[in-house]
Structures are given as structure tokens and as C-alpha cells.
Amino acid sequence: MIELAALDIAGTTVDEHGLVYEVLREVVTEAGASPSAADIRRWMGTDKREAIAGLVGGAMVGADVERRYRRFADRLADRYRQQPPRPLPGVPETLAALRSRGVRVALTTGFGRDVTGPLLASLGWTVGGPDGTVDAVVSADEVAAGRPAPYLIFRAMERTGVRRVDRVLVAGDTAADLEAGTNAGAALVVGVGTGGYDLDQLAPTPHTHLVPALPGILDLL
């Protein structure tokens, strides 16, 4: 019996037009890195501060990472104003269906709260209460480490009152999402083919299921 669905945001529940990784590439290139498409893909789904530090490499200290992250967050906000994110097809209905079945829903993300809050507000998504879109949101800057560490999932469990990880479904569109779900010991670890990876690219990463889009998780319940 699944009590909690812990779902990624960008590429899994929200179509943000790939802008996050476009901006990430710009910011690390300005810092002197030359990331390939494979380099960027390797950091998809992770904490964006960790991604910046990992892609730039070298001797980046905390203050340098924070300055680059602030540039990333500000530039991404500008891009979102120009090209607003939108829910992926069928996602609002899926979130409502999960909650109507008694499954709590938490959004987890590699974004910081400074990006997550305005993004969800622009969609009109609310958190908590019987009329909320979801029950909880956990951002990367609220845990000790982002994906593939399992801490986003554990914090989502804490916030929704779910005590058994064998009653948790984790879904995301990147290898890091699947690794985090596996590291957490989630009952269902579901790759979703609407984001940074297609299903063939997700297949080598440990998982329990692959679905073309998020509404497919309803069939797993």
C-alpha cells in the first residue's frame, strides 16, 4: 500500500522547457567550464549548487559557488518570466487522483527554495490542507545533500507523517531521481520519460518501473 508519492518537479510534473539546464550550462561556461551534453545530463536532478561546483570543478570555494548559484537563480527567474513553466499533460489530474485515494503527495527538487516557491506560485499550486495541490514540498537547500542522496525523500516522509519507506513511491525523469529512490529503499522507483532522459537512457539505472509520463503511476497503484 502506497502512502506517499514523492515526485520530482522539473521534467516530471512541470514542463519548464528545459530552461534550467540551458541556464546551468550558461553559468558554468561563464565560469570557465566546457560541459558536454553528457556532463550536463550527469548532473540533472541534483542540487544546483552541487551541480555548479561539480561542472566547474577546480578550486571553487563556497563563496564562489554561491555567487554562481545566485546568477543561475536570477537568470532562471528571468527566463521563466519570458517563458512560463506549465504543468505537464495530465499531471494536475494525477495529483488530484492520488490525493483522492488517500496517497499523500510531496514534490522534491534540486532547486532551492528561492526558485521553487515562485515556480509553484506561477502555476497556482498550493501546499497543504484539503484543497492544496500537494501535501508538501522539499527543496535541495533544506537537506544535507541533494540527489542521489535519499534525504529529500526522507524529509518528504517527515513532513507528511509517513513512517515506512516501503510505502513510498518515488518518481522522476533523471538517473539521480532513480538513484535517490533506490538509496532510500522506496517500494516503487519509477522513471518518467518526459524530461532530461528518455526511457532508454533511464533503463540502466536501478528502478522498479518506467512510464512514458506521470499519469502512468496510477496504473501501478
C-alpha positions, 0 to 999 in steps of 0.5 A: 500500500502506497502512502506517499508519492514523492515526485520530482518537479522539473521534467516530471510534473512541470514542463519548464522547457528545459530552461534550467539546464540551458541556464546551468550550462550558461553559468558554468561556461561563464565560469570557465567550464566546457560541459558536454551534453553528457556532463550536463545530463550527469548532473540533472536532478541534483542540487544546483549548487552541487551541480555548479561546483561539480561542472566547474570543478577546480578550486571553487570555494563556497563563496564562489559557488554561491555567487554562481548559484545566485546568477543561475537563480536570477537568470532562471527567474528571468527566463521563466518570466519570458517563458512560463513553466506549465504543468505537464499533460495530465499531471494536475489530474494525477495529483488530484487522483492520488490525493483522492485515494488517500496517497499523500503527495510531496514534490522534491527538487534540486532547486532551492527554495528561492526558485521553487516557491515562485515556480509553484506560485506561477502555476497556482499550486498550493501546499497543504490542507484539503484543497492544496495541490500537494501535501508538501514540498522539499527543496535541495537547500533544506537537506544535507545533500541533494540527489542521489542522496535519499534525504529529500525523500526522507524529509518528504516522509517527515513532513507528511507523517509517513513512517515506512519507506516501503510505502513510498513511491518515488518518481522522476525523469533523471538517473539521480531521481532513480538513484535517490529512490533506490538509496532510500529503499522506496517500494516503487522507483519509477522513471518518467520519460518526459524530461532530461532522459528518455526511457532508454537512457533511464533503463540502466539505472536501478528502478522498479518501473518506467512510464512514458509520463506521470499519469502512468503511476496510477496504473501501478497503484 
